[in-house]
Amino acid sequence: MNQFAELDRKFIWHPFTQMRDWLKHEPVVIASGQGAILRGVSGREYLDANSSIWTNLHGHNHPKINLAISRQLKKIAHSSALGFANEPASLLAERLVQAAGSKPKSPKLAKVFFSDDGSTAMEIALKLAYEFTRRMRGKKLQPKFLSLDGAYHGDTIGAVSVGHINLFHKAYSGLLFKTDKVMSPYCYRCQFNRAKPEREDARKCRKCNWECVGLVEKRFTAQKRKGNPYAAFVFEPLMQGSAGMIPQPEGWLRQVTDIARSHGALLIADEVMTGFGRTGKLFACQDEKVQPDFLCVAKGMTGGYLPMAATLTARKIFDAFLGEHHEFKTFFHGHSFTGNQLGAAASLASLEMLQTEKSIRQRAQLQKNLHDELQSLWPLPNVGDVRQVGLISGIELVSSWRTREPFALRERAGIRVCEAMARRGVLTRPIGNVIVLMPPYCTTPKQVAKMVSALREAIHEVF
């Protein structure tokens, strides 16, 4: 075992990892990367099949982002946003607002609050929505939030409070504020229509009566009768990530956000995973022409280089916090590295690349390549569903495709398949029984084919 693996095992506590299992094996120690390839200290190469947990957009060691960071580093790495402005953060805020666009007759996203990661971006949105609602409806209110079953929005207390994955969140229930949930449109396991998405576009559900939309309407109506309408509806647009890569049927998002708006609720869009071209448009909300009041972005914002996040919001929200100093209407929230110059410089370079015609064509071609390769998985008896939205895909493993019976989590089905993929030179991480393939945008057709073939062979080996 190399010295870095030994040091890791001795000192590091890894996220979302059962460390007893971790300590049984020698970990892969990453030393370098280029494009879609990661290299271990042993010299072995691996394909980065989940973009380093959904963060890397353009590939590792990209010359344009390297240059942007290098140039900024020669000026200054960081200065406080508390009382000072800086060049790259100011430019980035302008570009983000321009990129987010606006839907006619909807509040334009006009202001940007920078933070460090997806959890903090969500925390900012929740705090702002909560206090804005109280200032508009009355300070005695205790506004509530509605989110989706299976929701995951981060690991800070506020973000966990609007999450609904029992396995992740139950242990902290005593720390959380109460929120409500509504049915997620999980077509593969639909409790109403038994929709059959096999071999179909993941977002085009047939024979659907939209009962899941009706439940959203009922939930808003019931809460309104209590005299305390929801402050905001919180959602991941087009696909729920940590819920198991669950795609939303085409039109669902548009319908439920219209319902939320009709009941006076704000819209908080968590685009931490889906943002920056993952689903097609630059932001997933744009695919369904939905304009949120809060747009939360992180992960790929810097191209996967540095921790940085942003919460975009409408001017009406900003204006509610304006006042004389003695009125104390200030938004009392902040982070030490808010508006960090290195992160902003990387983000500017990444955003510029994303908006070129070359990048748009490249993403469209990669989406087609991924779709074509994934079709080879359908005949496997332990593949229940193959879901893809843009450049995000999830392959759900089942004990039998005929019954859709899931593997028990204790069987570690997803983990064992990913371990078998790693032995074939492809790295990814499962969400329970769902294998995630989310390649960087620079991934070649040959590399996509290797990712899928490694998954196919791994499923054969394990089952």
Secondary structure, DSSP 8 states (H G I E B T S, - for coil): --HHHHHHHHH---TT--HHHHTTS----EEEEEBTEEEETTS-EEEETTHHHHT-SS-BT-HHHHHHHHHHHTT-S---SSS---HHHHHHHHHHHHHH---TTS--EEEEEEESSHHHHHHHHHHHHHHHHHHHH-TT----EEEETT----SSHHHHHT---HHHHGGGGGGS---EEE----GGG-SSS----TTS-TT--SS---HHHHHHHHHHHHHHHTT---SEEEE-SSEETTTTSEE--TTHHHHHHHHHHHTT-EEEEE-TTTTTTTSSSSSHHHHTT---SEEEE-GGGGTSSS--EEEEEEHHHHHTT---GGG--S-----TTTT-HHHHHHHHHHHHHHTSHHHHHHHHHHHHHHHHHHGGGTT-TTEEEEEEETTEEEEEEEEETTTTEE--GGG-HHHHHHHHHHHTTEE--EETTEEEE---TT--HHHHHHHHHHHHHHHHHH-
